[in-house]
Amino acid sequence: MVEFISQHYFSPLSVAFFDSLCSSAKAAMIAKLQAKSVPRIQAKYHMRYAP
């Protein structure tokens, strides 16, 4: 039973799938954070350096 579980869940394919899932989730999170922070940074920049 344990051998079946280890073979099933820790096969290279599932590890690669999990890895790609994590990296895509991370990329989505980073994109969300950037989308939130960019308008703030632009607003600060315009307030400071606007003529």
PDB file with one MODEL, atoms N, CA, C and O in Angstrom:
MODEL        1
ATOM      1  N   MET A   1       0.834  -1.204   0.000  1.00  0.00           N
ATOM      2  CA  MET A   1       0.000   0.000   0.000  1.00  0.00           C
ATOM      3  C   MET A   1       0.871   1.258   0.000  1.00  0.00           C
ATOM      4  O   MET A   1       0.662   2.165  -0.806  1.00  0.00           O
ATOM      5  N   VAL A   2       1.832   1.305   0.894  1.00  0.00           N
ATOM      6  CA  VAL A   2       2.716   2.463   0.966  1.00  0.00           C
ATOM      7  C   VAL A   2       3.514   2.597  -0.318  1.00  0.00           C
ATOM      8  O   VAL A   2       3.715   3.704  -0.819  1.00  0.00           O
ATOM      9  N   GLU A   3       3.973   1.460  -0.854  1.00  0.00           N
ATOM     10  CA  GLU A   3       4.725   1.492  -2.100  1.00  0.00           C
ATOM     11  C   GLU A   3       3.859   2.044  -3.235  1.00  0.00           C
ATOM     12  O   GLU A   3       4.332   2.826  -4.059  1.00  0.00           O
ATOM     13  N   PHE A   4       2.599   1.634  -3.270  1.00  0.00           N
ATOM     14  CA  PHE A   4       1.692   2.131  -4.305  1.00  0.00           C
ATOM     15  C   PHE A   4       1.526   3.639  -4.185  1.00  0.00           C
ATOM     16  O   PHE A   4       1.568   4.359  -5.183  1.00  0.00           O
ATOM     17  N   ILE A   5       1.338   4.106  -2.965  1.00  0.00           N
ATOM     18  CA  ILE A   5       1.140   5.540  -2.749  1.00  0.00           C
ATOM     19  C   ILE A   5       2.387   6.311  -3.170  1.00  0.00           C
ATOM     20  O   ILE A   5       2.287   7.333  -3.849  1.00  0.00           O
ATOM     21  N   SER A   6       3.564   5.823  -2.769  1.00  0.00           N
ATOM     22  CA  SER A   6       4.798   6.536  -3.101  1.00  0.00           C
ATOM     23  C   SER A   6       5.024   6.528  -4.605  1.00  0.00           C
ATOM     24  O   SER A   6       5.471   7.529  -5.166  1.00  0.00           O
ATOM     25  N   GLN A   7       4.724   5.419  -5.263  1.00  0.00           N
ATOM     26  CA  GLN A   7       4.869   5.363  -6.712  1.00  0.00           C
ATOM     27  C   GLN A   7       3.867   6.290  -7.388  1.00  0.00           C
ATOM     28  O   GLN A   7       4.174   6.938  -8.388  1.00  0.00           O
ATOM     29  N   HIS A   8       2.663   6.340  -6.821  1.00  0.00           N
ATOM     30  CA  HIS A   8       1.605   7.105  -7.469  1.00  0.00           C
ATOM     31  C   HIS A   8       1.826   8.608  -7.307  1.00  0.00           C
ATOM     32  O   HIS A   8       1.660   9.367  -8.262  1.00  0.00           O
ATOM     33  N   TYR A   9       2.199   9.037  -6.107  1.00  0.00           N
ATOM     34  CA  TYR A   9       2.246  10.468  -5.820  1.00  0.00           C
ATOM     35  C   TYR A   9       3.614  11.094  -6.041  1.00  0.00           C
ATOM     36  O   TYR A   9       3.718  12.303  -6.246  1.00  0.00           O
ATOM     37  N   PHE A  10       4.668  10.277  -6.001  1.00  0.00           N
ATOM     38  CA  PHE A  10       6.003  10.836  -6.120  1.00  0.00           C
ATOM     39  C   PHE A  10       6.682  10.406  -7.416  1.00  0.00           C
ATOM     40  O   PHE A  10       7.910  10.339  -7.489  1.00  0.00           O
ATOM     41  N   SER A  11       5.891  10.118  -8.424  1.00  0.00           N
ATOM     42  CA  SER A  11       6.476   9.841  -9.729  1.00  0.00           C
ATOM     43  C   SER A  11       7.011  11.150 -10.314  1.00  0.00           C
ATOM     44  O   SER A  11       6.504  12.222  -9.984  1.00  0.00           O
ATOM     45  N   PRO A  12       8.015  11.078 -11.166  1.00  0.00           N
ATOM     46  CA  PRO A  12       8.587  12.305 -11.747  1.00  0.00           C
ATOM     47  C   PRO A  12       7.537  13.156 -12.463  1.00  0.00           C
ATOM     48  O   PRO A  12       7.602  14.385 -12.437  1.00  0.00           O
ATOM     49  N   LEU A  13       6.582  12.501 -13.094  1.00  0.00           N
ATOM     50  CA  LEU A  13       5.557  13.247 -13.816  1.00  0.00           C
ATOM     51  C   LEU A  13       4.730  14.097 -12.856  1.00  0.00           C
ATOM     52  O   LEU A  13       4.488  15.275 -13.119  1.00  0.00           O
ATOM     53  N   SER A  14       4.298  13.506 -11.746  1.00  0.00           N
ATOM     54  CA  SER A  14       3.471  14.254 -10.801  1.00  0.00           C
ATOM     55  C   SER A  14       4.289  15.359 -10.130  1.00  0.00           C
ATOM     56  O   SER A  14       3.769  16.436  -9.837  1.00  0.00           O
ATOM     57  N   VAL A  15       5.564  15.082  -9.891  1.00  0.00           N
ATOM     58  CA  VAL A  15       6.429  16.111  -9.313  1.00  0.00           C
ATOM     59  C   VAL A  15       6.561  17.284 -10.275  1.00  0.00           C
ATOM     60  O   VAL A  15       6.486  18.442  -9.865  1.00  0.00           O
ATOM     61  N   ALA A  16       6.760  16.980 -11.560  1.00  0.00           N
ATOM     62  CA  ALA A  16       6.878  18.045 -12.550  1.00  0.00           C
ATOM     63  C   ALA A  16       5.569  18.818 -12.674  1.00  0.00           C
ATOM     64  O   ALA A  16       5.573  20.041 -12.815  1.00  0.00           O
ATOM     65  N   PHE A  17       4.448  18.097 -12.621  1.00  0.00           N
ATOM     66  CA  PHE A  17       3.146  18.754 -12.701  1.00  0.00           C
ATOM     67  C   PHE A  17       2.938  19.676 -11.505  1.00  0.00           C
ATOM     68  O   PHE A  17       2.486  20.812 -11.652  1.00  0.00           O
ATOM     69  N   PHE A  18       3.273  19.171 -10.322  1.00  0.00           N
ATOM     70  CA  PHE A  18       3.131  19.969  -9.103  1.00  0.00           C
ATOM     71  C   PHE A  18       4.026  21.198  -9.169  1.00  0.00           C
ATOM     72  O   PHE A  18       3.627  22.291  -8.767  1.00  0.00           O
ATOM     73  N   ASP A  19       5.244  21.009  -9.681  1.00  0.00           N
ATOM     74  CA  ASP A  19       6.194  22.106  -9.796  1.00  0.00           C
ATOM     75  C   ASP A  19       5.657  23.186 -10.739  1.00  0.00           C
ATOM     76  O   ASP A  19       5.723  24.378 -10.439  1.00  0.00           O
ATOM     77  N   SER A  20       5.123  22.745 -11.885  1.00  0.00           N
ATOM     78  CA  SER A  20       4.599  23.720 -12.844  1.00  0.00           C
ATOM     79  C   SER A  20       3.361  24.420 -12.279  1.00  0.00           C
ATOM     80  O   SER A  20       3.139  25.606 -12.524  1.00  0.00           O
ATOM     81  N   LEU A  21       2.564  23.670 -11.524  1.00  0.00           N
ATOM     82  CA  LEU A  21       1.383  24.249 -10.888  1.00  0.00           C
ATOM     83  C   LEU A  21       1.808  25.343  -9.903  1.00  0.00           C
ATOM     84  O   LEU A  21       1.239  26.434  -9.888  1.00  0.00           O
ATOM     85  N   CYS A  22       2.807  25.036  -9.091  1.00  0.00           N
ATOM     86  CA  CYS A  22       3.294  26.011  -8.117  1.00  0.00           C
ATOM     87  C   CYS A  22       3.871  27.241  -8.815  1.00  0.00           C
ATOM     88  O   CYS A  22       3.609  28.373  -8.408  1.00  0.00           O
ATOM     89  N   SER A  23       4.651  27.015  -9.863  1.00  0.00           N
ATOM     90  CA  SER A  23       5.291  28.152 -10.516  1.00  0.00           C
ATOM     91  C   SER A  23       4.254  29.028 -11.223  1.00  0.00           C
ATOM     92  O   SER A  23       4.392  30.251 -11.253  1.00  0.00           O
ATOM     93  N   SER A  24       3.220  28.405 -11.790  1.00  0.00           N
ATOM     94  CA  SER A  24       2.187  29.215 -12.446  1.00  0.00           C
ATOM     95  C   SER A  24       1.380  29.997 -11.410  1.00  0.00           C
ATOM     96  O   SER A  24       0.987  31.138 -11.650  1.00  0.00           O
ATOM     97  N   ALA A  25       1.138  29.372 -10.257  1.00  0.00           N
ATOM     98  CA  ALA A  25       0.433  30.079  -9.184  1.00  0.00           C
ATOM     99  C   ALA A  25       1.283  31.243  -8.672  1.00  0.00           C
ATOM    100  O   ALA A  25       0.771  32.326  -8.389  1.00  0.00           O
ATOM    101  N   LYS A  26       2.581  30.998  -8.558  1.00  0.00           N
ATOM    102  CA  LYS A  26       3.482  32.049  -8.119  1.00  0.00           C
ATOM    103  C   LYS A  26       3.498  33.197  -9.121  1.00  0.00           C
ATOM    104  O   LYS A  26       3.479  34.366  -8.737  1.00  0.00           O
ATOM    105  N   ALA A  27       3.532  32.855 -10.409  1.00  0.00           N
ATOM    106  CA  ALA A  27       3.544  33.873 -11.453  1.00  0.00           C
ATOM    107  C   ALA A  27       2.257  34.691 -11.425  1.00  0.00           C
ATOM    108  O   ALA A  27       2.282  35.908 -11.612  1.00  0.00           O
ATOM    109  N   ALA A  28       1.131  34.014 -11.189  1.00  0.00           N
ATOM    110  CA  ALA A  28      -0.144  34.725 -11.117  1.00  0.00           C
ATOM    111  C   ALA A  28      -0.166  35.672  -9.912  1.00  0.00           C
ATOM    112  O   ALA A  28      -0.665  36.794  -9.998  1.00  0.00           O
ATOM    113  N   MET A  29       0.383  35.203  -8.794  1.00  0.00           N
ATOM    114  CA  MET A  29       0.421  36.030  -7.601  1.00  0.00           C
ATOM    115  C   MET A  29       1.298  37.258  -7.833  1.00  0.00           C
ATOM    116  O   MET A  29       0.933  38.372  -7.459  1.00  0.00           O
ATOM    117  N   ILE A  30       2.463  37.041  -8.456  1.00  0.00           N
ATOM    118  CA  ILE A  30       3.372  38.152  -8.738  1.00  0.00           C
ATOM    119  C   ILE A  30       2.709  39.155  -9.683  1.00  0.00           C
ATOM    120  O   ILE A  30       2.840  40.367  -9.510  1.00  0.00           O
ATOM    121  N   ALA A  31       2.002  38.638 -10.674  1.00  0.00           N
ATOM    122  CA  ALA A  31       1.323  39.524 -11.619  1.00  0.00           C
ATOM    123  C   ALA A  31       0.262  40.358 -10.905  1.00  0.00           C
ATOM    124  O   ALA A  31       0.107  41.546 -11.187  1.00  0.00           O
ATOM    125  N   LYS A  32      -0.474  39.728  -9.973  1.00  0.00           N
ATOM    126  CA  LYS A  32      -1.480  40.471  -9.210  1.00  0.00           C
ATOM    127  C   LYS A  32      -0.822  41.555  -8.368  1.00  0.00           C
ATOM    128  O   LYS A  32      -1.294  42.691  -8.323  1.00  0.00           O
ATOM    129  N   LEU A  33       0.276  41.193  -7.698  1.00  0.00           N
ATOM    130  CA  LEU A  33       0.965  42.160  -6.850  1.00  0.00           C
ATOM    131  C   LEU A  33       1.494  43.323  -7.683  1.00  0.00           C
ATOM    132  O   LEU A  33       1.394  44.479  -7.273  1.00  0.00           O
ATOM    133  N   GLN A  34       2.055  43.022  -8.846  1.00  0.00           N
ATOM    134  CA  GLN A  34       2.565  44.073  -9.713  1.00  0.00           C
ATOM    135  C   GLN A  34       1.427  44.961 -10.199  1.00  0.00           C
ATOM    136  O   GLN A  34       1.564  46.184 -10.246  1.00  0.00           O
ATOM    137  N   ALA A  35       0.309  44.348 -10.560  1.00  0.00           N
ATOM    138  CA  ALA A  35      -0.834  45.130 -11.040  1.00  0.00           C
ATOM    139  C   ALA A  35      -1.338  46.061  -9.943  1.00  0.00           C
ATOM    140  O   ALA A  35      -1.794  47.168 -10.229  1.00  0.00           O
ATOM    141  N   LYS A  36      -1.259  45.613  -8.679  1.00  0.00           N
ATOM    142  CA  LYS A  36      -1.685  46.470  -7.574  1.00  0.00           C
ATOM    143  C   LYS A  36      -0.671  47.574  -7.312  1.00  0.00           C
ATOM    144  O   LYS A  36      -1.047  48.718  -7.059  1.00  0.00           O
ATOM    145  N   SER A  37       0.613  47.235  -7.373  1.00  0.00           N
ATOM    146  CA  SER A  37       1.634  48.184  -6.924  1.00  0.00           C
ATOM    147  C   SER A  37       1.980  49.208  -7.998  1.00  0.00           C
ATOM    148  O   SER A  37       2.384  50.321  -7.662  1.00  0.00           O
ATOM    149  N   VAL A  38       1.838  48.873  -9.263  1.00  0.00           N
ATOM    150  CA  VAL A  38       2.244  49.799 -10.333  1.00  0.00           C
ATOM    151  C   VAL A  38       1.458  51.111 -10.288  1.00  0.00           C
ATOM    152  O   VAL A  38       2.081  52.170 -10.362  1.00  0.00           O
ATOM    153  N   PRO A  39       0.131  51.102 -10.171  1.00  0.00           N
ATOM    154  CA  PRO A  39      -0.589  52.392 -10.094  1.00  0.00           C
ATOM    155  C   PRO A  39      -0.154  53.238  -8.904  1.00  0.00           C
ATOM    156  O   PRO A  39      -0.073  54.461  -9.017  1.00  0.00           O
ATOM    157  N   ARG A  40       0.126  52.608  -7.766  1.00  0.00           N
ATOM    158  CA  ARG A  40       0.592  53.352  -6.596  1.00  0.00           C
ATOM    159  C   ARG A  40       1.932  54.010  -6.873  1.00  0.00           C
ATOM    160  O   ARG A  40       2.145  55.183  -6.568  1.00  0.00           O
ATOM    161  N   ILE A  41       2.835  53.223  -7.462  1.00  0.00           N
ATOM    162  CA  ILE A  41       4.165  53.759  -7.766  1.00  0.00           C
ATOM    163  C   ILE A  41       4.043  54.911  -8.754  1.00  0.00           C
ATOM    164  O   ILE A  41       4.706  55.936  -8.597  1.00  0.00           O
ATOM    165  N   GLN A  42       3.204  54.753  -9.767  1.00  0.00           N
ATOM    166  CA  GLN A  42       3.016  55.819 -10.747  1.00  0.00           C
ATOM    167  C   GLN A  42       2.423  57.058 -10.080  1.00  0.00           C
ATOM    168  O   GLN A  42       2.827  58.181 -10.381  1.00  0.00           O
ATOM    169  N   ALA A  43       1.473  56.856  -9.182  1.00  0.00           N
ATOM    170  CA  ALA A  43       0.861  57.999  -8.502  1.00  0.00           C
ATOM    171  C   ALA A  43       1.893  58.735  -7.654  1.00  0.00           C
ATOM    172  O   ALA A  43       1.935  59.965  -7.653  1.00  0.00           O
ATOM    173  N   LYS A  44       2.730  57.980  -6.927  1.00  0.00           N
ATOM    174  CA  LYS A  44       3.786  58.605  -6.127  1.00  0.00           C
ATOM    175  C   LYS A  44       4.738  59.374  -7.024  1.00  0.00           C
ATOM    176  O   LYS A  44       5.132  60.502  -6.725  1.00  0.00           O
ATOM    177  N   TYR A  45       5.100  58.735  -8.134  1.00  0.00           N
ATOM    178  CA  TYR A  45       6.047  59.356  -9.063  1.00  0.00           C
ATOM    179  C   TYR A  45       5.470  60.657  -9.609  1.00  0.00           C
ATOM    180  O   TYR A  45       6.170  61.666  -9.687  1.00  0.00           O
ATOM    181  N   HIS A  46       4.200  60.633  -9.986  1.00  0.00           N
ATOM    182  CA  HIS A  46       3.586  61.832 -10.554  1.00  0.00           C
ATOM    183  C   HIS A  46       3.450  62.929  -9.496  1.00  0.00           C
ATOM    184  O   HIS A  46       3.631  64.109  -9.797  1.00  0.00           O
ATOM    185  N   MET A  47       3.133  62.545  -8.267  1.00  0.00           N
ATOM    186  CA  MET A  47       3.014  63.542  -7.210  1.00  0.00           C
ATOM    187  C   MET A  47       4.365  64.213  -6.945  1.00  0.00           C
ATOM    188  O   MET A  47       4.441  65.422  -6.730  1.00  0.00           O
ATOM    189  N   ARG A  48       5.429  63.403  -6.964  1.00  0.00           N
ATOM    190  CA  ARG A  48       6.740  63.928  -6.636  1.00  0.00           C
ATOM    191  C   ARG A  48       7.337  64.738  -7.780  1.00  0.00           C
ATOM    192  O   ARG A  48       7.891  65.818  -7.573  1.00  0.00           O
ATOM    193  N   TYR A  49       7.215  64.200  -8.985  1.00  0.00           N
ATOM    194  CA  TYR A  49       7.987  64.763 -10.093  1.00  0.00           C
ATOM    195  C   TYR A  49       7.134  65.480 -11.136  1.00  0.00           C
ATOM    196  O   TYR A  49       7.635  65.864 -12.192  1.00  0.00           O
ATOM    197  N   ALA A  50       5.852  65.659 -10.843  1.00  0.00           N
ATOM    198  CA  ALA A  50       5.016  66.384 -11.808  1.00  0.00           C
ATOM    199  C   ALA A  50       5.396  67.859 -11.790  1.00  0.00           C
ATOM    200  O   ALA A  50       5.665  68.406 -10.720  1.00  0.00           O
ATOM    201  N   PRO A  51       5.425  68.500 -12.917  1.00  0.00           N
ATOM    202  CA  PRO A  51       5.772  69.925 -12.966  1.00  0.00           C
ATOM    203  C   PRO A  51       4.678  70.796 -12.345  1.00  0.00           C
ATOM    204  O   PRO A  51       4.811  72.019 -12.305  1.00  0.00           O
TER     205      PRO A  51
ENDMDL
END
